[in-house]
Amino acid sequence: MDKALYFKNVRQDGGVHVGFSVNDVMLYEDYRVNDEAPDPALIWYVDIECESSGVPRSPEEIRRWFAGRAGQIDQVFGELIAKMEIGVDADLVPFRVERKFEDSFGGVVVRVSGSAMRRVRVPEVASYLQQTRDSWLQQLEELPPVAAGAQ
């Protein structure tokens, strides 16, 4: 089984690191930092994973394949956001929802997981998740390829 991963990390200084990898090999990445007041501490992060034996081989085909799971990813995000909006125990971090969907390759497991640092309130986490749910697909399509040898 191959694993494709889209991630978004948001730092205390406003820096954002967004990337897309397959089997721990970074294919696309964008990293924006605040050089004036750097603070690398994370505020929150979210990972969107799709695991399947049907993952294509070329980077652009993989990106299209992952984007093709948008409906399934949206469903899993919806479940996670609903849990957060209802409320969770403050000690329930990290968070994660996973579902298996059938396809012609025997299925794909879609997993949305992440965490927020303790000073972030649960309603804020739901808001961050909704923002990511609304923007991940466009961000994935806009990510530049990783420079050769930079991995």
CORLIN-V637463 format. One record per backbone hydrogen bond with DSSP energy under -1.0 kcal/mol. CO is the residue of the C=O (numbers start at 1). NH is the residue of the N-H. If there is no record, write none. Layout:
# CORLIN-V637463
[[CO | NH] [CO | NH]]
This chain:
# CORLIN-V637463
[[2 | 52] [3 | 23] [4 | 50] [5 | 21] [6 | 48] [7 | 19] [8 | 46] [9 | 17] [10 | 43] [10 | 44] [11 | 14] [15 | 11] [16 | 32] [17 | 9] [18 | 30] [19 | 7] [20 | 27] [20 | 28] [21 | 5] [22 | 25] [25 | 22] [27 | 146] [28 | 20] [30 | 18] [32 | 16] [39 | 13] [41 | 12] [43 | 117] [44 | 10] [45 | 115] [46 | 8] [47 | 113] [48 | 6] [49 | 111] [50 | 4] [51 | 109] [52 | 2] [58 | 62] [59 | 63] [60 | 64] [61 | 65] [62 | 66] [63 | 67] [64 | 68] [66 | 69] [67 | 70] [69 | 73] [70 | 74] [71 | 75] [72 | 76] [73 | 77] [74 | 78] [75 | 79] [76 | 80] [77 | 81] [78 | 82] [79 | 83] [80 | 84] [81 | 85] [82 | 86] [83 | 87] [89 | 92] [91 | 93] [95 | 114] [97 | 112] [99 | 110] [101 | 108] [103 | 106] [108 | 101] [109 | 51] [110 | 99] [111 | 49] [112 | 97] [113 | 47] [114 | 95] [115 | 45] [117 | 120] [121 | 125] [122 | 126] [123 | 127] [124 | 128] [125 | 129] [126 | 130] [127 | 131] [128 | 132] [129 | 133] [130 | 134] [131 | 135] [132 | 136] [135 | 139] [136 | 140] [137 | 141] [138 | 142] [139 | 143] [144 | 29] [147 | 150]]
